[in-house]
Amino acid sequence: MHSARWQPPLLVRATIVLHVLALVLIIVEPGQWRWVLGAVLANHALLALVGLWPRSHWLGSNWTRLPAAATARNEIALTIDDGPDPHVTPQVLELLDRYAIQATFFCIGDKAARYPDLCREIVRRGHAMENHSQHHRHHFSLLGPAGITRELQAAQDTLTAITGQRPRFFRAPAGLRNPFLDPVLARMGLQLASWSARGFDTRISDAERVKNKLLHGLRAGAILLLHDGNSARTSDGTPVILAVLPTVLAAASAADLRFVTLRAALS
């Protein structure tokens, strides 16, 4: 993907118009400041709520499913977040090899810098590595344009230097974002990607519950989300991703679904 001219989504355009009108009204009718302030605060509350909705399209382009052509080809995507993890990721790679599956790993830049050989192994086995920010900051959605740019650019540089493969997709930490993210993504040539089905496997340690959530969303065009980093553990200490993947991959195969990386789904 190449950098593109940013096209503000409807909600952002409406926000800009509202702020201009508010400024004009304050100048023309200063006595109406309470109504103006109320309207502006309501607008900001709406923006904040939309930013808390990871699968929303109101703040810009967002892959919540694969494109129509990929869906028609019965393709599906497995995305794996928060790694690489030196204990879990190698076992995930072995499972994927066993089922001949290609996945998309959304990696954190500073973790990648700690385990560069593991990152190179991910790519060597035919998987894609994409941008999940440099530090996975919990307050990422509160950053301004400069802070977002620093986080994304640092991860772009880190991952590209390690693997030679420049990320083409970005997933926000916890999926949370604000209106400043979309123009930064456009400038950097990155596509935001969320998911269509997730198992909440960083918080739920019951493998059956996680498995059922993913199986319920198992259909052509789906983007599944699991975690190799920060994975919850089952009662016997097994990372949840390792407990649920065999069943999910086997079910997809039985349904004649073919796993592809997000970048492969572009073709």
C-alpha positions, 0 to 999 in steps of 0.5 A: 500500500502507498500513502494516500490523500486522506479523505475525512469520513462523514463524522469527522467532516461533520465535526469540523463543520460543527466547530466552525459554526460554533466559533462563528456563533460565539462571535456573532451571539456570545450569549449563546455560549452555553448551547454552543459548549453543550453541542461541542461537548456532545460531539466530543463524547460521540467521538470518544464512544466511537473510538471505544468501538473497535469495529466501527467504520465511523472514524475511517477505513477499517477491515472488519471482514476480508474484501468481497473477492476474498470472501467469494474465494472462501478465504478466511484470516487468522490474526495473532496479536501481542507477540512475539512471545518466546514460549508461545509463538514457536508452538503456535508456528508448529501448529500452523505448519501442521495444518499448512495454515498461513496467519497474520501476526500483529507484532509489538515493535519493542518485543520484536526487537527483543526476539528478532530471530523469532520474527524472522522465523515467522516470516520465513514460514510464510506468515505476514508480520504487521504493525501493532505499535511500538510499545502497545501503550494502554493510553494509545487512543489518547495520543495526538497526531505526533504521538501516534506517528511516533508509535507507528513509525517506530514499529514500521522501522523496527519490523522492516529492519528485522524481517525486510517485510514492510507492514501494510496493516495496523491494528490499534492496541485493544482496538481503541483509537481516536480521529487522529489515527486515520490521517496518520494511517493514510500518510503512512500507507497503512490499512487499519484492521480489526476483526469479525470474531474474537475469543477474548483469550487474554482474559478468558481462561476457559478454552471451551468458551473461547473456542465457541466464540470463534467457531460461531464466527467461522465463515468465509471472509471472517477475520479471527483474533487470538493472542500469542502474547499476553495469552490467558492460561487454562487450569493446567497452564496451557496458553489458551491459543494452543488449546483452541487452535487445533479445533478451530483450524480443523473446523475451518478445513471441514467447512472448506475455508482457506486461511490467507494472510491479510495482504494475500486477501488484497489480491 
